[in-house]
Amino acid sequence: MKRAGLLTAIFFIFTILGSSLTYAQNLQVENDTYSVYLPLVIQYQPPEPDDYEPDNDWDDASEILSGIPQNHSIYPIGDVDFMTFTLTGNPLQDTYEVVLVTSGPYWYYDTVLQLFDADKIPIESNDDYDPDHLYSKIDLDCGVTESLESGTYFIKVYSGFGVPGYLRDIIPDYNISFTASPCP
C-alpha cells in the first residue's frame, strides 16, 4: 500500500513539474516512519516549433480561417503568436458575430487572447474565461456585445504567466478556433 502511494506521489510530481525538469534531481518522499530517496532523471525534449512559425509579429501573422482550428505552441519563453483573418462583405452594412477560443490538453496552461483591428488598435482581450481552466475566449455577439464589421483583424496569443522562466511560460500545445457568422 505504501509503495502504491509513493508511486502515485511520484507520478503526480512528474505530471505537474515534468516540463520544467531538465537535469537530474534527488526526490525525497517522506512517509510517516521512513524516507525514500530516488534518483530522478528526466530528459527534457523542448517542443518543436509549430507549423505556423514564424508568426511572432504583426508582419508574420498566420492566416486563420473560420471553422478550421489550428494547433500552436508558445515556445521559447516569451514567444507570441499572431494570426489574422478577414471578414468580407459590404463594410457599411455587414456585421459579424465572432468567437475566438483557445483550448488544450492541460487545464493549467494559461493563454491570453487579444483581438485588434487592422490599425492594431485593441478591440477585446481575455484571460481565463472559465474558473476551471486558464484558457481564453472572446465572444462578440450580434446585438449583445460589439460585433465586427467587414475588414481585416489580428489575433495575439501569449502565455498568461508573467514571471519569465516559470514552468508554464512555455505552452507546448494549444488550439485556437475562430468562427464568424453574419449578423441577421
Residue, then its C-alpha position, 0 to 999 in steps of 0.5 A: m500500500k505504501r509503495a502504491g502511494l509513493l508511486t502515485a506521489i511520484f507520478f503526480i510530481f512528474t505530471i505537474l513539474g515534468s516540463s520544467l525538469t531538465y537535469a537530474q534531481n534527488l526526490q525525497v518522499e517522506n512517509d510517516t516512519y521512513s524516507v525514500y530517496l530516488p534518483l530522478v532523471i528526466q530528459y527534457q525534449p523542448p517542443e518543436p516549433d509549430d507549423y505556423e512559425p514564424d508568426n511572432d509579429w504583426d508582419d508574420a501573422s498566420e492566416i486563420l480561417s473560420g471553422i478550421p482550428q489550428n494547433h500552436s505552441i508558445y515556445p521559447i519563453g516569451d514567444v507570441d503568436f499572431m494570426t489574422f483573418t478577414l471578414t468580407g462583405n459590404p463594410l457599411q452594412d455587414t456585421y459579424e458575430v465572432v468567437l475566438v477560443t483557445s483550448g488544450p490538453y492541460w487545464y493549467y496552461d494559461t493563454v491570453l487572447q487579444l483581438f485588434d483591428a487592422d490599425k492594431i488598435p485593441i478591440e477585446s482581450n481575455d484571460d481565463y474565461d472559465p474558473d476551471h481552466l486558464y484558457s481564453k475566449i472572446d465572444l462578440d455577439c450580434g446585438v449583445t456585445e460589439s460585433l465586427e464589421s467587414g475588414t481585416y483583424f489580428i489575433k495575439v496569443y501569449s502565455g498568461f504567466g508573467v514571471p519569465g522562466y516559470l514552468r508554464d511560460i512555455i505552452p507546448d500545445y494549444n488550439i485556437s478556433f475562430t468562427a464568424s457568422p453574419c449578423p441577421 
